[in-house]
Amino acid sequence: MRGGRVGFVPTMGALHEGHLSLVRAAKAQCNTVVVSLFVNPTQFGPTEDLARYPRPFERDRDLLEKEGVAILFAPSVEEMYPAGELTRVNVEGLSEKLDGRSRPGHFRGVMTIVSKLFHIIEPDVAFFGQKDAAQAAVIRRMVRDLNFPVEIVICPIVREPDGLAMSSRNAYLNHDERQSALVLHRSLMRVEDEFRAGEKSVGTLIASAAEVIAQEPRVRLDYFEIVDPDTLDPVQQLEHPALAAVAAYVGTTRLIDNLILTPRK
């Protein structure tokens, strides 16, 4: 596998166009593309959706074959977590922010499986989606701190025509919930519009987003924050690019979305 530049796309399966955009980016930049399909149990909390998370393996395999993926790695839980294993990877101080605060232990599970996959695959480049912006920040820090010889590439969010960020969990939504879910994107668009119009108060922007989300009775806001994209710390001044990130429950389904607010020079 070391005959050229190796690109790696780690996934939990239930593939959609967002995942496939990562595969295409990897193909454009690398000689060999490896994709993993693994629903990682250590990143799910005890009341989360591990048991019902979609696992359409044959469909996923066929999609990857059509994309010309060279290697599909689909290990069992027993392979990735042998009996008696005790080790976890945790990026202290960063893993407890945004989704890590709402889902304790989530990023510890993500970093553990990503580090295992990096050791097994030994990629030159790994591709992740901007939709999981907090995850991307934690992975970048882990790679830097642990000296992984891998370049991290973050690819743009892929959206449905109506603006909903593509997610495997969108499959959980019924028709009415699917319509209500659009409020996440609308809240971000409201913030971007007000920011472009000159609003620089972080508190005012967050309040505007919460006002939009409150109009949807099926949606319960988890968080809306404006943070530094690397540290995930709340920002006070919008003088540098900042991450506006939202998480909300639509019915019982938790969805996330985000955008970067970039001040004009």
Secondary structure, DSSP 4 states (H G I P E B T S, - for coil): --SS-EEEEEE-S---HHHHHHHHHHHHH-SEEEEEE---GGGS-TTSSTTTS---HHHHHHHHHHTT-SEEE---HHHHS-TT-------TTTTTSTHHHHSTTHHHHHHHHHHHHHHHH--SEEEEEGGGHHHHHHHHHHHHHTT---EEEEEPPPB-TTSPBP-GGGGG--HHHHHHTHHHHHHHHHHHHHHHTT---HHHHHHHHHHHHTT-TTEEEEEEEEE-TTT-PBPS--SS-EEEEEEEEETTEEEEEEEEE----
